[in-house]
């Protein structure tokens, strides 16, 4: 949620910045000079606020560009205020024709601010250079403005920056960095308190490009070592120029110097978190089973029918049930039939049986007399012993069985973050996380910076907290969410 709020804040600030630029540019000619200066100052302030939001998101490269844009606008405010301090209630459209082009130049600078919208740090660099050129033109055009040095800001270029490297590490942007009246005396540059030799400087009127010696880079964490800790460092330039003074009403030129200071972060602290999980997972297997049951014995006589039934009740959850039914232990049976049916967890069998036919013998020995007259030919019948049988019901089924199976070293998704990150790690009966092992390193660095072994309580309502081995981070597991944050050192 915190990251979402930051993004929303940044977008709202971004909209205000470029909306204000459009308004200031469209209304410039009709505004009084004082009102225009106030609007430009407000725009500079909004740019600085937007840069702070970018820094919170780790985009220090684009934040640098916006801070430079704000610096240019603040210098525009100073120059316009100094030049037109007696005419703040006039409109730009009423100034002398010779100065009319100033309006177009100021509009051009504001147009460049609008062009920053949606640009990457690399694309924004060209726009900043264009803004700087437009601002320098204004300084050259407006009357009565001093030709003192002007400082807009500093750009840092290193392995962590999105701004392309061009053979130098730092660049100071401004105007009048050298004064012809002093034979273009070179400025002095200091990085982290160390003077930089002229061999490592490329000085132009509007910029100073600096190559930082390797021993200083190592000390401030600047350069290509992605495993080095990123830290802020100070940079300053001392610029020499001549000012006009007077003594006893006699004018003369005097060498003067001014020092500009800046602080920079070589790059944001980006980290990579890799993790492994331990715990248990609910595993379900289908185990085969059999069943068998018999009815009570069914009896029957010769030429007599009877029926039987058998019932088997299976455990709850039984599935894939197959059944067969048949008569067993038969005696003196002529015919038989049986079938079964499955109804939920109950299996029922039914069937019928019929006894054997009676065995009769016809004899001619019995002749004449009354018997012959009554029954005709002589017949004798016999019925074997009583018939009996049992109905058997049998079959197979499957029953699911659940068990908790341990797992370990299950890899988590790799996470990249600045100073904190949240990862959802659900833990329930299906999958219960019991331990988390984390490895943290700096982004694009293969060396492990710190590690955390976090054991989770069996009670899911409780919170688990663990500091890292080296004390750089703290992990908290609460409500099925892992929160990892950097600890201020």
C-alpha positions as CSV (number, residue, x, y, z in Angstrom):
1,X,0.0,0.0,0.0
2,X,2.8,2.4,0.8
3,X,4.3,1.9,-2.7
4,X,0.9,2.5,-4.3
5,X,0.5,5.7,-2.3
6,X,3.9,6.9,-3.5
7,X,3.1,6.2,-7.1
8,X,-0.2,8.1,-6.8
9,X,1.6,11.0,-5.1
10,X,4.1,11.1,-7.9
11,X,1.5,11.0,-10.7
12,X,-0.5,13.8,-9.0
13,X,2.6,16.0,-8.7
14,X,3.7,15.2,-12.2
15,X,0.2,16.4,-13.5
16,X,0.5,19.6,-11.5
17,X,4.0,20.3,-12.8
18,X,3.2,20.0,-16.5
19,X,-0.2,21.5,-16.1
20,X,1.3,24.6,-14.5
21,X,3.9,24.8,-17.3
22,X,1.2,24.9,-19.9
23,X,-0.7,27.6,-18.1
24,X,2.4,29.7,-17.4
25,X,3.4,29.5,-21.0
26,X,0.0,30.3,-22.4
27,X,-0.7,33.2,-20.2
28,X,2.8,34.7,-20.0
29,X,2.4,37.6,-22.4
30,X,-0.8,38.7,-20.7
31,X,0.5,38.5,-17.1
32,X,2.2,41.2,-15.3
33,X,5.9,40.6,-15.0
34,X,5.5,40.2,-11.2
35,X,2.8,37.6,-11.6
36,X,4.7,35.7,-14.3
37,X,7.8,35.6,-12.0
38,X,5.7,34.3,-9.2
39,X,4.1,31.5,-11.4
40,X,7.6,30.5,-12.7
41,X,8.8,30.3,-9.1
42,X,5.8,28.1,-8.1
43,X,6.6,25.8,-11.1
44,X,10.2,25.4,-9.9
45,X,8.9,24.4,-6.5
46,X,6.6,21.8,-8.0
47,X,9.5,20.4,-10.0
48,X,11.5,20.0,-6.8
49,X,8.6,18.2,-5.1
50,X,8.3,15.9,-8.1
51,X,12.0,15.2,-7.9
52,X,11.6,14.2,-4.3
53,X,8.8,11.7,-5.2
54,X,11.1,10.2,-7.9
55,X,13.9,9.8,-5.4
56,X,11.5,7.8,-3.1
57,X,10.8,5.5,-6.0
58,X,14.5,5.1,-6.6
59,X,14.6,7.0,-9.9
60,X,17.5,9.3,-9.0
61,X,18.5,9.8,-12.6
62,X,15.2,11.4,-13.6
63,X,15.1,13.2,-10.3
64,X,18.4,14.9,-11.2
65,X,16.9,16.1,-14.4
66,X,13.9,17.6,-12.7
67,X,16.1,19.3,-10.1
68,X,18.2,20.8,-12.9
69,X,15.0,22.0,-14.5
70,X,14.0,23.6,-11.2
71,X,17.4,25.2,-10.8
72,X,17.1,26.7,-14.3
73,X,13.7,28.1,-13.5
74,X,14.9,29.6,-10.1
75,X,17.7,31.4,-11.9
76,X,15.2,32.7,-14.4
77,X,13.2,34.0,-11.5
78,X,16.3,35.7,-10.0
79,X,17.4,37.3,-13.4
80,X,13.9,38.5,-14.2
81,X,13.4,39.9,-10.7
82,X,16.7,41.7,-10.8
83,X,16.1,43.1,-14.3
84,X,12.5,44.2,-14.0
85,X,12.4,45.0,-10.3
86,X,11.0,48.5,-11.0
87,X,8.4,47.2,-13.6
88,X,6.8,44.3,-11.9
89,X,3.3,45.7,-12.5
90,X,3.9,46.0,-16.3
91,X,3.0,43.2,-18.7
92,X,5.6,41.5,-20.8
93,X,3.7,42.7,-23.9
94,X,4.4,46.3,-22.8
95,X,8.2,46.1,-22.6
96,X,10.4,47.7,-25.2
97,X,10.6,46.1,-28.6
98,X,14.3,45.4,-28.1
99,X,13.3,43.2,-25.2
100,X,10.3,41.6,-26.8
101,X,12.2,38.5,-27.8
102,X,12.7,37.7,-24.1
103,X,9.0,36.7,-23.9
104,X,9.6,34.1,-26.7
105,X,12.7,32.8,-24.9
106,X,10.9,32.4,-21.6
107,X,8.1,30.7,-23.4
108,X,10.6,28.4,-25.0
109,X,12.1,27.4,-21.6
110,X,8.6,26.6,-20.3
111,X,7.9,24.6,-23.4
112,X,10.9,22.5,-22.6
113,X,9.6,21.9,-19.1
114,X,6.4,20.5,-20.6
115,X,8.5,18.3,-22.9
116,X,9.9,16.5,-19.9
117,X,6.6,14.7,-19.4
118,X,6.9,11.0,-19.8
119,X,10.5,11.0,-20.8
120,X,13.2,8.7,-19.6
121,X,16.3,10.1,-17.9
122,X,18.4,9.6,-21.1
123,X,15.8,11.4,-23.2
124,X,15.3,14.2,-20.6
125,X,19.0,14.9,-20.8
126,X,18.7,16.5,-24.2
127,X,15.8,18.6,-23.1
128,X,17.8,19.9,-20.1
129,X,20.6,20.9,-22.3
130,X,18.1,22.8,-24.5
131,X,16.6,24.5,-21.4
132,X,20.0,25.5,-20.3
133,X,20.8,27.0,-23.8
134,X,17.5,28.9,-23.7
135,X,18.1,30.2,-20.3
136,X,21.6,31.4,-21.2
137,X,20.2,33.2,-24.2
138,X,17.8,35.1,-21.8
139,X,20.7,36.1,-19.6
140,X,22.5,37.5,-22.6
141,X,19.4,39.4,-23.8
142,X,17.8,41.0,-20.8
143,X,19.3,44.4,-20.0
144,X,21.1,45.5,-16.8
145,X,21.6,41.9,-15.7
146,X,24.9,41.1,-14.0
147,X,27.3,38.8,-15.7
148,X,28.1,36.9,-12.5
149,X,28.4,33.2,-12.7
150,X,25.2,31.2,-12.6
151,X,24.9,27.6,-11.3
152,X,21.9,25.4,-12.3
153,X,22.9,22.0,-10.8
154,X,24.9,18.9,-11.2
155,X,24.4,15.6,-13.1
156,X,26.0,12.3,-11.9
157,X,26.8,9.7,-14.4
158,X,27.9,6.3,-13.2
159,X,27.1,2.6,-13.6
160,X,23.9,3.0,-11.7
161,X,22.5,5.9,-13.7
162,X,20.2,5.7,-16.6
163,X,22.0,8.7,-18.1
164,X,24.5,7.5,-20.7
165,X,28.2,7.9,-19.8
166,X,30.2,10.0,-22.1
167,X,33.8,9.8,-20.8
168,X,33.2,11.8,-17.6
169,X,31.6,11.3,-14.3
170,X,30.1,14.6,-13.2
171,X,28.8,17.6,-15.1
172,X,28.1,21.0,-13.6
173,X,25.7,23.1,-15.6
174,X,25.4,26.9,-15.5
175,X,26.7,30.0,-17.2
176,X,29.7,32.3,-17.1
177,X,32.0,29.7,-15.5
178,X,35.0,31.5,-16.9
179,X,35.7,35.2,-17.2
180,X,37.7,36.6,-20.1
181,X,38.7,39.6,-18.0
182,X,40.7,37.1,-15.8
183,X,42.2,35.3,-18.8
184,X,39.6,32.6,-18.4
185,X,40.9,31.6,-15.0
186,X,39.8,28.0,-14.5
187,X,37.4,27.1,-11.7
188,X,38.5,24.9,-8.9
189,X,36.6,21.6,-8.4
190,X,36.4,19.6,-5.2
191,X,34.9,16.1,-4.8
192,X,34.4,14.8,-1.3
193,X,36.8,17.5,-0.1
194,X,39.5,16.5,-2.5
195,X,40.8,18.9,-5.2
196,X,40.5,17.7,-8.8
197,X,43.4,18.4,-11.0
198,X,42.9,20.3,-14.2
199,X,43.9,17.2,-16.2
200,X,40.5,15.7,-15.1
201,X,38.4,18.8,-16.0
202,X,36.8,19.9,-19.2
203,X,35.7,23.5,-18.7
204,X,33.4,25.4,-21.0
205,X,31.5,28.6,-20.4
206,X,28.3,26.8,-19.6
207,X,29.4,23.5,-18.1
208,X,32.2,21.8,-16.3
209,X,32.8,18.1,-16.9
210,X,34.7,16.1,-14.3
211,X,36.5,12.8,-14.4
212,X,36.8,11.5,-10.8
213,X,40.2,9.9,-10.0
214,X,39.9,6.2,-9.1
215,X,41.0,6.5,-5.5
216,X,38.2,9.0,-4.8
217,X,35.7,6.8,-6.6
218,X,36.6,3.9,-4.3
219,X,36.2,6.1,-1.2
220,X,32.7,7.4,-2.2
221,X,31.4,4.2,-3.7
222,X,31.2,5.7,-7.2
223,X,31.9,3.7,-10.3
224,X,31.4,0.2,-11.7
225,X,31.5,-1.8,-8.5
226,X,27.9,-2.8,-8.1
227,X,28.7,-4.5,-4.8
228,X,29.8,-1.3,-3.2
229,X,27.6,0.6,-0.8
230,X,26.0,3.7,-2.4
231,X,26.4,6.9,-0.4
232,X,26.0,10.6,-0.8
233,X,29.0,12.7,-1.5
234,X,29.7,16.4,-1.7
235,X,30.9,18.3,-4.8
236,X,31.8,22.0,-5.1
237,X,33.1,24.4,-7.7
238,X,34.8,27.7,-7.0
239,X,34.4,30.1,-9.9
240,X,36.4,33.3,-10.4
241,X,35.2,36.5,-12.0
242,X,35.6,40.2,-12.0
243,X,33.2,42.6,-10.3
244,X,33.1,46.3,-10.8
245,X,33.9,48.3,-7.6
246,X,34.7,51.9,-6.8
247,X,37.0,53.6,-4.4
248,X,36.7,57.4,-3.8
249,X,34.4,57.4,-6.9
250,X,37.1,55.8,-8.9
251,X,35.9,52.6,-10.6
252,X,38.0,49.5,-10.8
253,X,37.6,45.7,-11.4
254,X,38.3,43.3,-8.6
255,X,38.7,39.5,-8.7
256,X,35.9,37.8,-6.9
257,X,35.0,34.2,-6.4
258,X,31.9,32.3,-5.6
259,X,31.6,28.6,-4.4
260,X,28.7,26.4,-5.4
261,X,28.0,23.3,-3.4
262,X,26.0,20.2,-4.3
263,X,25.4,16.7,-2.8
264,X,24.6,13.7,-4.9
265,X,23.9,10.0,-4.6
266,X,25.7,7.9,-7.0
267,X,22.7,5.7,-7.3
268,X,19.8,4.3,-5.2
269,X,20.4,1.4,-2.9
270,X,18.7,-1.4,-4.9
271,X,18.6,-4.9,-3.4
272,X,17.6,-8.4,-4.6
273,X,16.0,-10.8,-2.2
274,X,16.1,-14.5,-2.9
275,X,14.3,-16.9,-0.6
276,X,13.5,-20.5,0.1
277,X,10.5,-21.9,2.1
278,X,10.2,-24.9,4.4
279,X,6.8,-26.3,5.6
280,X,4.3,-29.0,4.9
281,X,1.9,-29.5,2.1
282,X,-1.4,-31.5,2.2
283,X,-1.1,-34.5,-0.1
284,X,-4.1,-36.6,-1.1
285,X,-3.7,-40.1,-2.4
286,X,-6.4,-42.6,-3.6
287,X,-6.0,-45.9,-2.0
288,X,-7.8,-49.0,-3.4
289,X,-10.0,-51.2,-1.2
290,X,-12.3,-54.2,-1.5
291,X,-15.5,-55.2,0.2
292,X,-17.5,-58.4,0.4
293,X,-20.6,-59.5,2.3
294,X,-23.1,-62.4,2.1
295,X,-26.8,-62.8,2.7
296,X,-28.2,-65.4,5.1
297,X,-28.7,-68.8,3.6
298,X,-31.7,-69.2,1.3
299,X,-33.5,-72.6,1.2
300,X,-35.9,-74.0,-1.4
301,X,-37.5,-77.3,-2.4
302,X,-37.9,-79.0,-5.7
303,X,-39.4,-76.8,-8.4
304,X,-39.6,-74.0,-5.8
305,X,-38.4,-70.4,-6.2
306,X,-36.8,-68.2,-3.5
307,X,-34.9,-64.9,-3.4
308,X,-32.2,-63.2,-1.3
309,X,-30.5,-59.8,-0.8
310,X,-27.2,-58.5,0.6
311,X,-26.2,-55.0,1.5
312,X,-22.8,-53.4,2.1
313,X,-22.2,-49.9,3.5
314,X,-19.0,-48.3,2.3
315,X,-17.0,-45.5,4.1
316,X,-17.9,-41.9,3.4
317,X,-16.0,-40.6,0.4
318,X,-15.7,-43.9,-1.3
319,X,-15.5,-43.4,-5.1
320,X,-15.0,-45.4,-8.3
321,X,-17.2,-48.2,-6.8
322,X,-17.5,-51.5,-8.8
323,X,-19.6,-54.4,-7.6
324,X,-20.5,-58.0,-8.5
325,X,-23.2,-60.3,-7.2
326,X,-23.6,-64.1,-7.4
327,X,-24.9,-67.2,-5.6
328,X,-22.4,-69.4,-3.7
329,X,-22.5,-72.6,-1.8
330,X,-25.4,-73.9,-4.0
331,X,-27.1,-77.2,-3.5
332,X,-29.9,-78.8,-5.6
333,X,-30.4,-75.7,-7.7
334,X,-31.7,-75.6,-11.2
335,X,-31.4,-71.9,-12.1
336,X,-30.0,-68.7,-10.5
337,X,-29.7,-65.0,-11.2
338,X,-28.2,-62.0,-9.4
339,X,-27.4,-58.3,-9.8
340,X,-26.0,-55.4,-7.8
341,X,-26.5,-51.6,-7.8
342,X,-24.6,-48.7,-6.2
343,X,-26.4,-45.9,-4.5
344,X,-24.0,-43.4,-2.8
345,X,-22.1,-45.3,-0.1
346,X,-24.6,-48.2,-0.1
347,X,-24.3,-51.2,-2.5
348,X,-27.2,-53.6,-2.7
349,X,-27.3,-57.1,-4.3
350,X,-30.5,-59.1,-5.1
351,X,-31.1,-62.5,-6.8
352,X,-33.4,-65.5,-7.2
353,X,-32.9,-69.2,-7.2
354,X,-35.1,-72.2,-8.2
355,X,-34.9,-75.8,-6.9
356,X,-34.3,-78.8,-9.0
357,X,-37.1,-80.6,-10.8
358,X,-38.6,-83.7,-9.1
359,X,-37.3,-87.1,-10.5
360,X,-40.2,-89.4,-11.6
361,X,-40.2,-93.0,-12.9
362,X,-43.0,-94.6,-15.0
363,X,-43.6,-98.4,-14.6
364,X,-45.8,-101.0,-16.4
365,X,-45.5,-103.4,-13.5
366,X,-48.5,-101.9,-11.8
367,X,-51.3,-103.3,-14.0
368,X,-55.0,-103.7,-13.7
369,X,-57.0,-103.3,-10.7
370,X,-58.3,-100.1,-9.2
371,X,-54.9,-98.2,-9.3
372,X,-54.6,-98.5,-13.1
373,X,-58.1,-97.4,-13.5
374,X,-57.4,-94.2,-11.5
375,X,-53.9,-93.2,-12.6
376,X,-53.3,-95.0,-15.8
377,X,-49.8,-96.1,-16.2
378,X,-47.8,-96.6,-13.0
379,X,-45.5,-93.4,-12.0
380,X,-43.0,-93.0,-9.0
381,X,-41.4,-89.5,-8.2
382,X,-38.5,-88.5,-5.9
383,X,-37.3,-85.1,-4.6
384,X,-33.6,-84.9,-3.7
385,X,-32.6,-83.3,-0.4
386,X,-33.5,-79.6,0.2
387,X,-31.9,-77.0,-1.9
388,X,-30.0,-74.0,-0.4
389,X,-27.7,-71.2,-1.5
390,X,-26.1,-67.9,-0.3
391,X,-26.0,-64.5,-2.2
392,X,-22.6,-62.9,-2.2
393,X,-21.9,-59.2,-2.8
394,X,-18.3,-58.1,-3.5
395,X,-16.5,-55.3,-5.2
396,X,-13.8,-52.6,-5.2
397,X,-13.6,-48.9,-4.4
398,X,-11.1,-46.1,-3.8
399,X,-10.8,-43.9,-0.8
400,X,-8.8,-40.6,-0.6
401,X,-6.4,-40.3,2.2
402,X,-4.8,-36.9,3.2
403,X,-1.5,-36.5,4.9
404,X,0.9,-33.6,5.6
405,X,4.1,-34.1,3.6
406,X,7.1,-32.0,4.5
407,X,8.8,-29.8,1.9
408,X,12.0,-27.8,2.1
409,X,14.1,-25.4,-0.1
410,X,11.1,-24.4,-2.2
411,X,12.4,-21.3,-4.1
412,X,10.5,-18.0,-3.8
413,X,10.1,-15.6,-6.7
414,X,13.1,-13.2,-6.8
415,X,12.2,-9.7,-5.5
416,X,14.0,-6.4,-6.4
417,X,13.4,-3.5,-4.0
418,X,14.8,-0.2,-2.7
419,X,14.4,-0.2,1.1
420,X,11.4,-2.5,1.7
421,X,9.3,-5.1,0.0
422,X,6.1,-7.1,0.8
423,X,5.5,-10.7,-0.4
424,X,2.3,-12.6,0.1
425,X,3.0,-16.1,1.5
426,X,-0.4,-17.8,2.2
427,X,-0.2,-20.5,4.9
428,X,-3.2,-22.8,5.5
429,X,-4.1,-26.5,5.8
430,X,-3.3,-27.0,2.2
431,X,0.2,-25.6,2.5
432,X,1.7,-24.5,5.7
433,X,4.9,-22.4,5.8
434,X,7.0,-23.1,8.8
435,X,10.3,-21.4,7.9
436,X,11.7,-18.8,5.6
437,X,15.3,-18.5,4.6
438,X,16.3,-15.2,2.8
439,X,19.5,-14.1,1.0
440,X,19.9,-10.4,0.3
441,X,22.4,-8.9,-2.1
442,X,22.8,-5.6,-3.9
443,X,21.3,-5.5,-7.4
444,X,23.6,-6.9,-10.1
445,X,26.0,-8.1,-7.4
446,X,26.6,-11.8,-6.9
447,X,27.9,-11.4,-3.4
448,X,25.5,-12.1,-0.5
449,X,25.1,-9.0,1.6
450,X,23.0,-10.5,4.4
451,X,20.8,-13.4,5.3
452,X,17.8,-14.1,7.5
453,X,16.4,-17.4,8.9
454,X,12.8,-16.8,10.1
455,X,10.9,-19.6,11.9
456,X,7.1,-19.1,11.9
457,X,4.9,-19.9,14.9
458,X,2.3,-22.7,14.6
459,X,-0.4,-20.2,15.6
460,X,-1.2,-18.3,12.4
461,X,-2.4,-15.3,14.3
462,X,1.0,-14.6,15.8
463,X,3.7,-12.4,14.4
464,X,7.3,-13.5,13.7
465,X,10.1,-11.0,13.6
466,X,13.8,-11.6,12.9
467,X,16.8,-9.4,12.3
468,X,19.4,-10.3,9.7
469,X,22.7,-11.8,10.5
470,X,24.6,-8.6,9.8
471,X,21.9,-6.3,11.1
472,X,21.1,-4.6,7.8
473,X,17.6,-5.8,7.4
474,X,14.6,-6.9,9.4
475,X,11.9,-9.5,8.4
476,X,8.4,-9.6,9.7
477,X,5.8,-12.2,9.0
478,X,2.2,-11.2,9.8
479,X,-1.2,-12.1,8.4
480,X,0.4,-14.3,5.6
481,X,2.6,-11.5,4.4
482,X,6.4,-11.2,4.6
483,X,7.7,-7.7,5.0
484,X,11.4,-7.1,4.5
485,X,12.9,-3.7,5.2
486,X,16.3,-2.1,5.4
487,X,17.4,-1.0,8.8
488,X,19.0,2.5,9.0
489,X,22.6,2.2,9.8
